[in-house]
Amino acid sequence: MSLSERLKHIKFFRSLIYTTVGFITYPGLVLINKIKIEGTEHIKSLPRKNVLFVSNHQTYFADVIVFIHIFCAVKWRKENKLGLPYYLLFPFTNLYFVAAEETMNGNWISRLFKLAGALTVKRTWRSEGTEVRRGLDPSDTRKIYRALENNWVITFPQGTTKPFAPGRKGTAHIIKQNQPTVVPVVINGFWRAFTKKGLTFKKKGSLLSVRFKEPMVIDYTLPAEVILDQVMDAIEQSKKFMLKGKHHLMTKLDK
């Protein structure tokens, strides 16, 4: 195991990263833009381990950073708000997030954030801009299985920031294998506020919304395809949401 891999599994080291990144990004989330949080009552009583958050994806880093802020705030008994960022002084560290290896090795900022608890996986259909069809890498899934044993894990089933992209079966296989508590999350506004590959502002004053839903009720004996369909419905990225999304997206964001 490399030094970076060892470091990101040390909670004290991760807490330093969370605190540093948190204080740097707080103004952009709360002061320069506006953030609306809903549903944190659904995560207050979750178990400390084997919890999988499934979410749609809009930027490489801002999405995960907001999750970190929210989980830390909930730990300090805040509900549906961040408030003053004193919650970053003693952050929530039982957390990992799934990220593409290609993305996390892109630059020094991404390499630093990788130490915050990234579970890097190889893309199943893209490598350095080239379309490549691969099967699941067993070593990648083992990382996620081990992380779930004692932690919460965030994953983005689509594996891309493109809206309404199809989900990946790997997420459903992880759910079948580990039988975690699955919490769907729907985010919006991040694509408008930030550039996709970084935290550079595109439009200040944007509304960032994060909505946590109730944990899913899943029959783990169902085929992976069925479970994946249920997940995509829950994060509102399935076909039935596609036309509604195209029709109402601009109206909602401009309010």
N, C-alpha and C positions, 0 to 999 in steps of 0.2 A: 504493500500500500504506500502510495506517495505521501510526501509531507502535507500537501494541500488536502488530500483525502483524510488524513489523520486530524488535521486542524478543524475541518468543518464538522467533525463528529464530537468536538469538544464544546460543550454548551457555553462555557465561559467565553471562549473565543467567538462563538456565534453571537453571543449577547453583545459583545463589543462591536461587531459588524452591524447588528441590528440598530444599536444605539447611534452609531455614526451615520449610517445610511438614513435612519429615521429622522434625525435632526436636520440633515441636509435637505431631505425631500419634503418635510412637513410644510414649509411655506408654499411650495408649488401645489400642494393638495388642498390646503385650507385657506390660504390667504390670496394667492394669485388666481386660483380656481375655486370652485365651490364643490363640496362633497356631500352627497346624500346617501345615508346608510340605512338600510332596513333589515329587519329580521335577525338582529343579534340575539334576540331572546331564544332563538333556535340553537344557538351554539353555546350558551352559558352552561348548560348541564350535560354537554357531551362527555363521553369517556375520555381519558387522557391518552388513549392509544387506539390504533386500528380505526381511525377516522379518515375518510377520503373525501376531500372537497373537489367537486368537478365543476368547471366553469368554462364559459366561452372566453375567448382570448382576443385582445385588441392591440397590445403593445408587448414588446419583449420583456420589459422590466417593470413598468409602472403598475401593471396589474398585481404582480406578486408583492411589490412594495406596499401597496395599499392593504393587501391582506395582512401583512405583518403589522402595520399600524393598527388595524382593527382588532386583531387577536390580542395585541398587547393592551389596547384600551379596554377590551372586555375583561381581561385578567384583572384590571383595576376597577372592575364593576361599572364601567361606563356602558350605556345602552344606546345604540344607534347614533353615536356621536364620538368624535375624537377629543374635542376640548383641548386644554393645554397639554403639551406633549411630555408631561412628567412621567407618563406611563412607559416612556422609553428608557428610564433610569433602571428599571428592573423588568426587562422585556420577557415576553413569552417565547421560549426557545424549543419547545417540543414540536418542531415544525420543519418539514422538508418540502421541496417543490421539484416537480419534474420539469426538466428543460432540455432542449436539444443541445447536444455536445458541440455542434457547429456554432451555435449562437453563443454559448458560454465561453468559447475560446476565441471570440472575435476580436476583443481589445482588452486593454488593462482594466477598464471599468467592469466589463463583464466577468473577467477572471477574478476580480475582487469580490463581486457579488456571488460568484460561484461558491466562495467560502462560506456564504451565509446559509448553506444547506441545499445546494442544487444536487439533484439526482440526475446526472447527465445520461441521456440516452441517444442512440444513433437514430437519425430520421429513417423512417421506413420507406419514404418515397423521394427524398431529396438529399443530395449531397453536393455542396458547393454550387448550387444553382442547376445541377443536372438531375433530371428525373431518374430515380433508381428504385426499383421495386425489390425490397428486402423482406425477409421474414423477421419475426421477433427475435431479438438477441436475448438468449436466456440469461446472460449476465446482467443485462439491463433490468429485466423483470425481477431478478433476485435482489437487486438494490432496493427496489420499491417494496418488495415483500419484507425485507429486513427493517426498512424504515417504519413500516406500518406496525411492526411488532410492539413498538413503544412510543409511537409518535403520531401526529397528524401529518397528512401528505396532501399537497395541492397538485392537481393535474388538470391539463387542458386537453380533453379528448380529441379535439380537432387537430391538435399539433401544428396549427397555423393561425395567423391573425386574420385570415380571410373569412368574412362572415358566411355562415351557412355551408361551410365546407363539410364534407362527410366526416363522421367520427371514426376513430380507429378501434378495431376490435380488441387491441391490447388492453384498453381500459376495461372492457367487459370481462376479459379473462382474469385480470387482476381482481375484479369484484367477485367473480365466481370462486377464485382460488382462496382469497383471504376473508371473504364475507364481512367486509368492513361496514361501519355506519357511513352511508353515502349522503353527503350534503350538497345539493345543487346550488350554484351561485350564478346570478345573471348580472353582468356589468355592462355599462354603457358610458359613452362620452370620452373615453380614454383615447380613442383614435382621433378625436377632434382636438383634444388638448395637447397631446404629445406626439412627437415623431415616433414612428414604429420601432426604430432600432435604439432609441435612447430616451433621455428625459428632457430633451430640448423642447421648448414650448412651440406649438403651432398656433394656438389661439388661446389667449388668456381670458379668464372669466368664464370658462367652460364649466358645465355641470357634469360632475363625475358621479355616477350612481352605482351602488353596490347593493344587491338584494340577495340575502340568504333565505333559502326556502327551508321548509321542514325536511328532516331526513327522509329519504326515500324508503318506501316499503317494497322490498325486492324479494322475489322468489329465486333464490340462488341456484335452483335446479333447472331454471329455464335456459334455453340455448343462449350463447353469447350474443348472437345477432339480436335477439329479443331484448336482452338487457341493455345493449347499446342503444337500441331505438328508444327505450324508456329514458335513458340518460340524456339523449339528444333532445327529447321532448322537454325534460326537466330544465335544461339550460337554454331552452327556447331557440334551438338551432336546427330543428328538424324541418322537413319540407313544409309541414303545415304552418310553420311560423314564417316561412320565407316570403310569401306574397304579402303577408301582413307587415313584415319588417320593411319591405321595399316601399310599401304604400304609406306607412306612418313614420318611418325613421326620421326623415328631415323635419317633419312637423313637430315631433316630440323633442328633438334636439334643439330646435329653434325657440322653444318656449322659455 
